[in-house]
Amino acid sequence: MSATKPPTAADTVTNTDASLLTDHDVESTYRDINGVQLHIVAAGDPDAPLVVLLHGHPDFWYGWRDQIYSLVEAGFRVVVPDQRGCNLSEAPDEIGAYRQSELVADVRELIHSEDRESAHVVGHDFGGFVAWNVALRHPSMVDRLGIFNVPHPTAYRDTLRSSPQQILRSWYVWFYQVPKLPEWMLTRNDMANMVDSLEITSNSGTFDEETITCYKAAWQHTGIRPRIHWYRGFLRSESPPRNTVTQPTLICWGEDDIALLPSTAEKSVDYCEDAQLQMFPDASHWVHHERDEVTEALRRHLSK
């Protein structure tokens, strides 16, 4: 597999590395992790408590920009990968490379690359599924867990089995299993459907034109197929060896999420030994973009 190279002045698309942020103490690095080269944005004292932030679909590291600054100010070391297949990270071709076991192994080796045995792990959307799985598969590696708008894997599975409404809301998961058609649909018309996936799932004004330009550039780096492979790999993944999360867990949930029922958040608490659920009315799936209280709650949770 060819390694993704850092962007150069000759690039024809907007740079999507740490140069998007004005703070010179935030840097981009490229690390060989679990057989792929991942682009990592990092900030904060290398010896401070470590926080790993995991983005979802159709996001990239930039989706955590507000939390990076806030957590560094609170005294944390913050590491944010472009997960495999996204933005400046390497994108394997095969679907099996995007199973949960591989995405979890990426996080495990990323933590080790910081010379740590554990970290706080926070995830949003599909990155939340990865975060849940890290906590369930390698509990000793997660100090505290933060989850934004994605349910515990078992809560999600059980709701799909019992709720026709959730089945309808999850239509895209099944659509993404179709060969080639999703890629064609999402890349046509200058990726208009990808832009829609940001705007339809968020409150008005959450993503301005400049931000959308950055997202379109990030999608162009690896193309759309690796992101669709996340969902193909998801349905081919083995279940975690346990259901109960033992780490202190904060779940923040925007109640206006059009893809996930709020009840899945409530059911997720049942699979945690020590969980706090905060619901945010009038907030969307992108709750951490829309409510400053989410970042404040995360800071308090990780500082305990």
Secondary structure as GFF3:
##gff-version 3
##sequence-region A 1 304
A	DSSP	three_ten_helix	18	20	.	.	.	ID=ss1
A	DSSP	beta_strand	27	33	.	.	.	ID=ss2
A	DSSP	beta_strand	36	43	.	.	.	ID=ss3
A	DSSP	beta_strand	50	54	.	.	.	ID=ss4
A	DSSP	three_ten_helix	61	64	.	.	.	ID=ss5
A	DSSP	alpha_helix	65	73	.	.	.	ID=ss6
A	DSSP	beta_strand	77	81	.	.	.	ID=ss7
A	DSSP	three_ten_helix	95	98	.	.	.	ID=ss8
A	DSSP	alpha_helix	100	113	.	.	.	ID=ss9
A	DSSP	beta_strand	119	124	.	.	.	ID=ss10
A	DSSP	alpha_helix	126	137	.	.	.	ID=ss11
A	DSSP	three_ten_helix	139	141	.	.	.	ID=ss12
A	DSSP	beta_strand	142	148	.	.	.	ID=ss13
A	DSSP	alpha_helix	153	162	.	.	.	ID=ss14
A	DSSP	alpha_helix	164	169	.	.	.	ID=ss15
A	DSSP	alpha_helix	171	175	.	.	.	ID=ss16
A	DSSP	alpha_helix	181	199	.	.	.	ID=ss17
A	DSSP	alpha_helix	209	222	.	.	.	ID=ss18
A	DSSP	alpha_helix	225	234	.	.	.	ID=ss19
A	DSSP	beta_strand	249	254	.	.	.	ID=ss20
A	DSSP	alpha_helix	262	269	.	.	.	ID=ss21
A	DSSP	beta_strand	275	280	.	.	.	ID=ss22
A	DSSP	alpha_helix	287	290	.	.	.	ID=ss23
A	DSSP	alpha_helix	292	303	.	.	.	ID=ss24
###
